[in-house]
Amino acid sequence: MQSEDKLAVHFRTNDPAKLLAAYKKVIDDGHVTTWSYDKDGDFTHTAEQWIRKAWLTPSISQGELVFYILGPKEVQITTTVYAIYHGRFIESMLRHCDSLFTSGTASSLPEVGDIIG
């Protein structure tokens, strides 16, 4: 993958800001322990083998909340890391915020906006 390529998770929703706030709240309230977010608002998986292998950075647009993947500096994101981060993030959103979006999808190839290494 090229460094300018992007991989993303898309959630169709009437209120992207509300969905993002709700997911942060379930993390803050301890209902989600496998994800955390930093002061920049980027999410990382907290399982020991996956922590800080990548970050998902949110972007709010009309009718959609998109999470672009960011890789660590000087490290290219592997297909495995991409699959784990995107698949498990969608799973967590479905489990905790399913009433706030109508669909969640992951791109199979990089999109404009991802920074993968």
C-alpha positions as CSV (number, residue, x, y, z in Angstrom):
1,M,0.0,0.0,0.0
2,Q,1.2,3.5,-0.7
3,S,1.6,6.0,2.1
4,E,-1.0,8.3,0.7
5,D,-3.6,5.4,0.5
6,K,-6.3,5.1,3.2
7,L,-8.4,2.4,4.7
8,A,-11.6,3.5,6.4
9,V,-14.6,2.4,8.4
10,H,-17.9,4.2,7.5
11,F,-21.0,4.5,9.7
12,R,-24.1,6.0,8.1
13,T,-26.0,8.0,10.7
14,N,-28.3,11.0,11.0
15,D,-26.1,12.4,13.8
16,P,-22.4,11.6,13.4
17,A,-21.4,13.8,16.4
18,K,-23.9,12.0,18.7
19,L,-22.6,8.6,17.6
20,L,-19.0,9.6,18.3
21,A,-19.9,11.1,21.7
22,A,-21.9,8.0,22.6
23,Y,-19.1,5.6,21.7
24,K,-16.6,7.7,23.8
25,K,-19.1,7.6,26.7
26,V,-19.3,3.8,26.7
27,I,-15.5,3.7,26.8
28,D,-15.5,6.3,29.6
29,D,-18.2,4.4,31.5
30,G,-16.1,1.2,31.3
31,H,-18.6,-0.7,29.1
32,V,-15.9,-1.0,26.4
33,T,-12.5,-2.1,27.6
34,T,-10.9,-3.2,24.4
35,W,-10.7,0.3,22.9
36,S,-9.4,3.6,24.2
37,Y,-9.0,7.1,22.8
38,D,-6.3,9.7,23.2
39,K,-6.3,13.5,23.7
40,D,-6.5,13.9,19.9
41,G,-9.6,11.7,19.8
42,D,-7.9,8.8,18.0
43,F,-8.9,5.3,19.0
44,T,-6.6,2.3,19.5
45,H,-7.2,-1.3,20.4
46,T,-6.2,-2.0,24.0
47,A,-5.5,-5.8,23.7
48,E,-1.8,-6.3,24.4
49,Q,-0.9,-7.7,21.0
50,W,-2.7,-4.9,19.1
51,I,-2.3,-1.8,21.2
52,R,-0.8,1.1,19.3
53,K,-0.4,-0.9,16.1
54,A,-2.7,1.7,14.5
55,W,-5.2,4.4,15.4
56,L,-8.6,5.2,14.0
57,T,-9.2,8.9,13.6
58,P,-12.8,10.1,13.3
59,S,-14.1,12.5,10.7
60,I,-17.6,13.8,10.8
61,S,-19.4,14.6,7.6
62,Q,-23.0,15.0,6.5
63,G,-24.8,11.7,7.3
64,E,-21.6,9.8,8.1
65,L,-19.0,9.2,10.7
66,V,-15.8,7.9,9.1
67,F,-12.7,6.5,10.9
68,Y,-9.5,6.6,8.9
69,I,-6.6,4.4,9.9
70,L,-3.3,5.9,11.0
71,G,-0.2,3.8,11.3
72,P,2.8,4.3,13.6
73,K,5.5,6.4,12.0
74,E,7.9,4.5,9.8
75,V,5.8,1.3,10.0
76,Q,3.5,0.1,7.3
77,I,0.2,-1.3,8.5
78,T,-0.2,-5.0,7.6
79,T,-3.4,-6.5,6.3
80,T,-3.8,-8.4,9.6
81,V,-3.7,-5.1,11.6
82,Y,-6.1,-3.5,9.2
83,A,-8.5,-6.4,9.5
84,I,-8.4,-6.6,13.3
85,Y,-8.8,-2.9,13.8
86,H,-11.6,-2.5,11.3
87,G,-13.5,-5.7,12.1
88,R,-13.3,-5.4,15.8
89,F,-14.2,-1.7,15.8
90,I,-17.4,-2.4,13.7
91,E,-18.2,-5.2,16.1
92,S,-17.9,-3.0,19.1
93,M,-20.0,-0.2,17.6
94,L,-22.7,-2.7,16.7
95,R,-22.7,-4.1,20.3
96,H,-22.8,-0.7,22.0
97,C,-24.2,1.9,19.6
98,D,-26.4,0.0,17.1
99,S,-29.4,2.2,17.5
100,L,-27.4,5.3,16.4
101,F,-26.4,4.2,12.9
102,T,-28.0,2.4,10.0
103,S,-24.9,0.7,8.6
104,G,-21.2,0.2,9.2
105,T,-18.7,-0.8,6.5
106,A,-15.0,-1.1,6.0
107,S,-13.1,-0.4,2.8
108,S,-11.2,-3.4,1.5
109,L,-8.5,-1.3,0.0
110,P,-7.0,2.1,1.0
111,E,-9.0,5.3,0.6
112,V,-8.0,8.9,0.5
113,G,-7.5,10.0,4.1
114,D,-5.8,6.9,5.6
115,I,-2.2,7.2,6.6
116,I,-0.8,3.6,6.7
117,G,3.0,4.1,6.8
